[in-house]
Amino acid sequence: MKLAVIHTAFEETPRTVAFVDVPLNTVEAGIDACLEYAYRWTQNINDSWSMKGEQDGNDNVTLMAPLHVDKDGKEWGLRSTSVNDQILFGNKKYRVAFAGFEEVT
């Protein structure tokens, strides 16, 4: 199962930042487990998910947005997925809520 992570919370327009391939054992655990998996692996907890850091990088996550390069040529990773960002699961979209996820209708 492939989920799309869409950053909308702090952007002028929504943008897909990652595709997350959810492992079969997580898919079998249900939709909430899949959403949690995508959320977790697009977090900067110890290093950078988008720059494939040693702890927060995951080979099941495919970066879909360009990294920012500052005026000095330094490359910066993307922000963590936050409240009001969205995750596309099949043909249903879910919003990251304060606690858990809410389907977008």
C-alpha positions in Angstrom: 0.0 0.0 0.0 1.4 3.4 -1.0 0.3 6.5 0.8 0.9 10.1 -0.3 1.9 12.7 2.3 0.7 16.2 1.4 2.0 19.2 3.3 -0.8 21.8 3.6 -0.4 23.3 7.1 2.2 26.0 6.4 2.2 26.2 2.6 0.4 28.6 0.3 -0.6 25.6 -1.9 -0.7 21.9 -0.9 2.3 19.9 -2.2 3.0 16.2 -2.1 6.2 15.7 -0.3 6.5 11.9 -0.1 5.1 8.5 -1.1 5.3 6.0 1.7 5.2 2.3 1.0 3.5 0.7 4.0 4.8 -2.8 4.9 2.3 -5.6 4.7 2.2 -6.3 8.4 1.2 -2.7 9.0 -1.5 -2.8 6.3 -2.9 -5.9 8.0 -3.1 -3.9 11.2 -5.6 -1.4 9.7 -5.9 2.1 8.3 -4.9 3.8 11.5 -1.7 1.8 11.6 -1.0 2.8 8.0 -1.6 6.5 8.7 0.6 6.4 11.8 3.4 4.7 9.8 3.3 7.5 7.2 3.2 10.1 9.8 6.1 8.6 11.9 8.4 8.3 8.9 7.9 11.9 7.8 9.1 13.2 11.2 12.4 14.9 12.1 12.9 13.4 15.5 16.6 12.7 15.7 17.8 13.8 12.3 16.1 14.3 8.9 13.5 12.0 7.3 13.8 13.8 3.9 17.6 13.6 3.8 17.5 9.9 4.8 19.1 10.5 8.2 20.5 7.5 10.1 17.6 7.4 12.5 14.6 9.1 10.8 15.4 8.0 7.3 13.4 5.1 5.9 13.9 3.3 2.5 10.0 2.9 2.3 9.7 6.7 2.0 10.3 8.3 -1.5 10.9 12.0 -1.4 8.7 13.8 -3.9 9.5 17.5 -3.2 12.8 19.3 -3.8 15.0 20.1 -0.8 15.6 23.8 -0.1 19.1 25.1 -1.0 20.0 28.4 0.7 22.0 31.2 -0.8 25.3 29.6 0.5 24.5 26.4 -1.3 23.6 24.5 1.9 20.8 21.9 1.4 18.1 21.7 4.0 15.6 18.9 4.7 11.8 19.2 4.7 9.8 19.9 7.8 8.0 17.2 9.8 4.4 16.3 8.9 2.2 18.4 11.2 -1.4 19.0 12.3 -3.5 20.0 9.3 -1.3 18.2 6.8 -2.9 15.4 4.8 -2.3 11.8 3.9 -3.9 10.2 0.9 -4.9 6.5 1.5 -6.4 5.0 -1.6 -9.0 7.5 -2.7 -9.6 8.9 0.8 -7.8 11.8 2.3 -7.1 12.2 6.0 -6.1 15.3 7.9 -3.6 15.1 10.7 -5.6 16.1 13.8 -4.4 17.2 17.2 -4.8 13.5 18.2 -5.1 11.0 15.4 -6.5 11.6 11.9 -9.8 12.8 10.5 -11.2 11.9 7.1 -11.5 14.9 4.8 -14.9 15.0 3.2 
